[in-house]
């Protein structure tokens, strides 16, 4: 799938060599000759015309074969609109390599875009924008930049896991959305065997799609279930199905530690095997002691009554 760029966007996209680039936007006014597209980069210049659709939309594509051999670096796309006079006032002369202002002296060369002594690419893009903005020119333009890099893929840190864990491998890539990546996970101790020998493969593999990301890079992810893994170190290899890109990483899977339970400890010491346990009943107060206490109370009351009677006589 192609990387889509929208002129006027402030974000910068990174693409990989071989990824097609689709440039699409809106141009009002229904220009008779369409728009002029300038693609300027390191040792690369391409100028093309593109028609505007009846709904004011347009699209232009750099195909895979064109981006395959682009040098790494920044590229600038300039979309030029002829505006009111329906003519491009700034044009490129392929014979001389010059950019020409048709409104000056019946066609004056502004700067050299290609060939010996031409401006370096960043300066050439800036000079072209300044030329189109000249006061004697009614043309207008919009731009969008992008970077080209060699195909790459990265794997985010994995960490170690226990047998039975489920987790997700993930990473980033400059491959376009829709590209396929093959994810392979296998034990580092696994080696190919003869047909008649047993094989103890432990791991997983599958194909995933590249999905939209942020910061100019896209992302990928792969779910892992270690239920059938054995304790070992594992190698992760991520490679392009149709593109030459590869990344690798390692992680370790171990047995989950056993859960131990703590037994309650009795504070009562066990009796020897030949000992006899004797139960001592609670101590009760003697019955006679209780009876004497009652009798003493009665005697005291009797003496008190006799003493009160003698006082009255």
C-alpha positions in Angstrom: 0.0 0.0 0.0 1.1 3.6 -0.7 2.1 6.2 1.8 -0.4 9.1 1.4 0.9 12.6 1.7 -1.3 15.7 2.0 0.2 18.9 0.8 0.1 21.6 3.4 0.5 19.1 6.3 3.0 20.1 8.9 4.0 16.5 9.8 6.9 14.8 8.1 6.6 11.2 7.0 9.4 8.7 6.7 9.2 6.1 3.9 11.3 3.1 3.0 12.9 2.6 -0.4 10.4 0.8 -2.6 7.3 2.1 -0.9 5.0 4.0 -3.3 4.0 7.5 -2.3 0.6 8.9 -3.1 0.2 12.7 -3.0 -3.4 13.9 -2.9 -5.2 17.1 -2.2 -7.7 19.7 -3.4 -7.2 22.4 -6.0 -10.0 24.8 -6.8 -10.5 26.8 -10.0 -10.5 23.9 -12.4 -7.1 24.9 -14.1 -7.2 24.0 -17.8 -3.7 22.4 -17.8 -4.0 20.9 -14.4 -1.2 21.3 -11.8 2.6 21.0 -12.0 4.3 18.7 -9.5 8.0 19.2 -8.6 9.7 16.4 -6.6 13.2 17.6 -5.5 15.7 15.6 -3.4 19.2 14.4 -3.2 20.4 13.9 -6.8 16.8 13.7 -7.9 14.4 16.0 -9.7 11.1 15.0 -11.3 8.6 17.4 -12.8 5.2 16.1 -13.9 1.7 17.4 -14.7 -1.5 16.1 -13.0 -5.1 16.8 -13.8 -7.7 18.1 -11.4 -10.9 16.0 -11.1 -14.4 17.5 -11.4 -14.7 17.5 -7.6 -11.5 19.6 -7.3 -9.4 16.6 -6.0 -6.2 15.5 -7.5 -3.7 12.7 -6.9 -0.1 11.9 -8.0 1.9 8.8 -7.3 5.6 8.0 -7.1 5.6 4.3 -7.8 7.6 1.6 -6.1 10.1 1.4 -9.0 10.8 5.1 -8.6 11.4 5.2 -4.8 13.4 1.9 -4.8 16.6 3.7 -5.8 16.1 7.0 -4.1 19.0 8.1 -1.9 18.3 8.4 1.8 17.5 11.9 2.8 14.7 14.6 2.7 12.6 15.2 -0.4 10.3 18.2 -1.1 7.1 18.0 -3.1 5.9 21.3 -4.5 2.4 21.5 -6.1 2.2 24.5 -8.4 -1.2 26.1 -9.5 -1.3 28.4 -12.5 -4.1 30.5 -11.0 -5.8 33.3 -13.0 -3.9 33.3 -16.3 -4.2 29.5 -16.5 -0.5 29.4 -17.4 2.6 28.3 -15.4 4.8 31.4 -15.1 7.6 29.4 -13.5 8.8 26.4 -15.7 11.7 24.1 -16.1 13.8 23.9 -19.2 15.0 20.3 -19.5 17.5 21.2 -22.2 19.4 23.8 -20.2 18.5 22.5 -16.6 17.3 26.0 -15.8 14.2 27.3 -13.9 12.7 30.1 -16.0 10.4 33.0 -15.1 8.3 33.5 -18.2 7.2 37.0 -17.0 10.7 38.4 -16.9 12.3 39.5 -20.2 10.3 37.0 -22.2 11.7 34.1 -20.2 14.6 34.8 -17.8 16.6 32.0 -16.2 16.3 32.3 -12.4 18.7 29.5 -11.3 20.2 26.2 -12.4 18.2 23.2 -11.1 20.1 20.3 -12.8 23.5 19.8 -14.4 27.0 21.1 -13.5 26.9 24.1 -11.1 23.3 23.5 -10.1 22.0 24.4 -6.7 22.1 21.8 -4.0 18.7 20.3 -3.4 17.6 22.1 -0.2 18.6 25.4 -1.7 16.9 24.5 -5.0 13.6 23.9 -3.3 13.8 27.1 -1.4 14.8 29.1 -4.6 11.8 27.6 -6.5 9.3 28.6 -3.8 10.7 32.1 -3.7 10.4 32.3 -7.6 6.8 31.3 -7.5 6.1 33.8 -4.8 7.5 36.7 -6.9 5.2 39.7 -7.2 5.0 39.6 -11.0 3.8 36.0 -10.9 0.2 35.0 -10.0 1.0 31.3 -9.6 0.5 29.7 -6.2 1.9 26.6 -4.6 1.7 24.2 -1.6 4.4 21.8 -0.3 4.8 18.6 1.6 8.1 17.0 2.7 9.1 13.4 3.3 12.2 11.4 4.2 13.5 8.3 2.5 15.4 5.6 4.5 16.5 2.1 3.9 13.8 -0.4 5.0 14.0 -1.0 8.8 12.1 -2.6 11.6 12.6 -2.3 15.4 11.4 -4.5 18.2 10.4 -2.9 21.5 12.0 -4.3 24.7 10.4 -7.6 25.6 11.5 -8.5 29.1 11.6 -12.0 30.6 8.5 -14.2 31.2 7.2 -17.4 32.9 5.8 -20.4 31.2 2.0 -19.7 30.6 2.4 -16.0 30.3 0.5 -14.2 27.5 2.0 -10.9 26.1 2.3 -8.9 23.0 5.4 -8.3 20.9 5.5 -4.9 19.2 7.7 -2.6 17.3 8.0 0.1 14.7 9.0 0.3 11.0 9.3 2.7 8.2 7.5 0.3 5.9 4.2 1.5 4.5 0.9 0.5 6.1 -0.3 -2.8 4.7 3.2 -4.4 4.3 3.5 -7.9 5.7 6.1 -8.9 8.4 7.0 -12.5 9.4 7.5 -12.9 13.1 9.4 -16.0 14.2 10.0 -17.0 17.9 12.1 -20.2 18.5 14.2 -21.7 21.3 17.9 -20.9 21.1 18.7 -24.5 21.8 16.5 -25.7 18.8 18.6 -27.1 16.0 17.5 -28.9 12.7 17.4 -32.7 13.0 17.4 -35.6 10.6 14.0 -36.8 9.3 14.1 -39.9 11.4 15.1 -38.0 14.6 12.7 -36.4 17.0 12.4 -32.6 17.0 11.8 -30.6 20.1 10.8 -27.3 18.6 9.5 -24.7 21.1 8.2 -21.3 19.9 5.7 -19.6 17.6 5.5 -17.8 14.3 3.0 -15.8 12.2 2.5 -13.0 9.8 1.3 -9.5 10.8 0.3 -6.3 9.0 2.0 -3.0 9.4 -0.5 -0.5 10.8 -0.5 3.3 11.1 1.7 4.8 13.8 2.9 8.2 15.0 6.0 10.3 14.6 6.6 9.3 11.0 6.8 5.6 11.8 4.3 2.8 11.5 3.8 -0.1 14.0 3.3 -3.8 14.2 2.3 -6.3 17.0 2.2 -10.0 17.5 0.4 -11.9 20.4 2.4 -14.6 22.2 1.1 -17.5 24.3 3.9 -19.3 26.2 1.7 -22.1 27.5 3.5 -24.6 25.2 7.0 -23.1 25.6 9.7 -24.8 27.6 12.1 -23.0 29.9 14.8 -21.6 27.7 16.2 -18.5 26.0 14.2 -17.5 22.9 15.2 -15.7 19.7 12.8 -13.3 18.0 13.2 -12.6 14.3 11.1 -10.0 12.4 11.5 -9.9 8.6 9.7 -8.4 5.6 7.7 -10.9 3.5 8.3 -8.9 0.3 10.9 -6.4 1.5 14.5 -6.9 2.6 14.2 -5.8 6.3 15.1 -7.8 9.4 15.2 -7.2 13.2 16.1 -9.6 16.1 15.9 -9.7 19.9 16.0 -12.3 22.7 14.1 -13.0 25.9 14.0 -15.8 28.5 11.1 -18.0 29.6 11.4 -19.8 33.0 9.3 -22.0 35.3 7.0 -20.1 37.5 8.1 -20.3 41.1 6.2 -22.8 43.3 3.8 -21.2 45.9 4.7 -22.4 49.4 2.2 -22.4 52.4 3.1 -21.7 56.0 1.6 -24.3 58.6 0.4 -23.1 61.9 2.6 -24.2 64.8 0.9 -25.6 67.9 2.1 -24.1 71.2 1.2 -27.3 73.1 4.1 -29.7 73.3 3.2 -33.3 72.4 3.2 -35.9 75.2 5.6 -38.8 75.2 4.2 -42.0 73.9 4.1 -43.7 77.3 2.7 -40.7 79.3 -0.8 -40.6 80.8 -2.7 -37.4 80.7 -4.6 -36.5 83.9 -7.3 -33.9 83.9 -7.5 -31.7 87.0 -11.0 -30.3 87.7 -11.4 -26.6 88.7 -10.9 -26.0 92.4 -14.2 -25.6 94.3 -14.5 -23.8 97.7 -15.3 -26.3 100.5 -19.0 -26.6 101.4 -18.3 -26.2 105.2 -16.5 -22.9 104.6 -19.7 -21.5 103.0 -21.9 -22.7 105.8 -19.7 -21.1 108.5 -19.9 -17.8 106.8 -23.7 -17.8 106.9 -23.9 -18.9 110.5 -21.5 -16.1 111.6 -23.7 -13.5 109.9 -26.8 -14.7 111.8 -25.0 -14.7 115.2 -23.8 -11.2 114.6 -27.3 -9.9 113.9 -28.6 -11.7 117.1 -26.0 -10.0 119.3 -26.8 -6.6 117.8 -30.5 -7.0 118.6 -29.8 -7.9 122.3 -27.6 -4.9 122.7 -30.3 -2.5 121.3 -32.9 -3.9 123.7 -30.7 -3.4 126.8 -30.1 0.2 125.8 -33.9 0.9 125.9 -34.4 -0.6 129.4 
